[in-house]
Amino acid sequence: MADNKNVVQDPISLTDGAVEQLGRLMDEKGVPEGHALRVGVKGGGCAGFSYILGFDLKKENDEIYEINGVTVIMDKAHALYLIGIEIDFVQGLNNRGFTFNNPNAKESCGCGTSFSA
């Protein structure tokens, strides 16, 4: 049996649709070399917290992950709110954009980008 003591599970997951759209955005926006996908939270939004999703450079308190081929950076303090989250990209008639399926959210708003913990 393999020794799993040092196995670190990715804190979040990115669907194939999200990875594809992120690649498109990186190309379209000309994201500079060395930047990674920042996933985080900030105070605000209609339910208390809003998600942060963008391209950024690593900062002092960040952890780096390789998730589904995408380099992801996340402030260590944000992990409490984000562990287990799935980020997807939907393209439907009524909705188009990134979605956040957060098992830690006690409630979320109708727009899907704000939650309470």
N, C-alpha and C positions, 0 to 999 in steps of 0.2 A: 504494500500500500504506500502511496506517495506521501511525503511529509508536506502537509498543507499549512504549517505554522507561519510561513513567510509569504503566503499567497495574499495579495492585496486585491480586493474586489474594486472594480471601478465604482465610484460614488454615484455616477449618473449613467444613463444610456442615451445614445443617439440612434434614431432609426435610419434606415437606408435613405429614406426621403429627406430627412434633415441633413444628412451628410452630403447628398447630391446638391441640395440647395445651398449649403454652406460653401461648397466648392465653386458653384456658380457666382455667389456673392464675392468670394475672394478674388476671382478672376475679373469680374465687372468693376469692382472697387479698387483693384490694384493694391491689395493689402501687401504692405512691405514684408520682406523676408524677416524672420524672427518673431513675427506676431503670431499669436495663438488665439483660439476661441476663449473668451472670458465668459464664464457662467457664474452668476451671483445673484444677490438680492440687495434691495435697498428699501428703506422705509418710505412709505407712501402708497399711492394707489387706493382704490375704493375699499379694499379689504384689509389694508395695513402694510403689506409688503408688495413690492413689484419685482419682477425678474430683470436681471441684467443679462444681455446677450449681445456680444460684440467682439471685435478683434482688438487685441491689446498686447502690450509687452508684459512679461513677468515682473511682478513686484515682490518686495521682501517677504510678505506673509503668504505668498501663493504656493500652492502645490501644483505639480504638473502631472497630467495623465495623458495617455494615448488611448483614445476611445474610438473604436470603429474607424481607425485610420486618421483621426483628427486629433491634433494636439490641443488639449483643453487645460486652461489655467483657472484655478478657483482659490479665493481667499480661504484660508483654513477656518476662519470664524463663520463662514457661510455654509460649511458642510452640514451643520446641524439642521438647516432648513432645506437642504438639497439632496441629501442621501436618498437614493432610490428613485429620483425623478427621471422621467423619460421625456426627451425632447423630440418632437416630430414636426414635420412640415406637411400641412394639408393644403389641398388645392381643390376647393369645391365651389359650387355656385354661390353659396352664402358666406363662405369663409375661406380666406387664403392667408396663410402665414404660419409662423412657428406656434406650436402648442406645447403646453407644459402639463404633463400628467404627474402631479406631485402627491405621493401617498402621505406626506407629512402635513399637508394642508388640512386644517379643520374646516375651512370654508373658502370658497373662491368667488370672484365676481363673474358677471356674465361675459366680460370681455376675455376672460381666461388668462390675463397677464397679471393679476393681482390676487393675493391670498392672505389668509391669516393662519398663524401657527399656534 
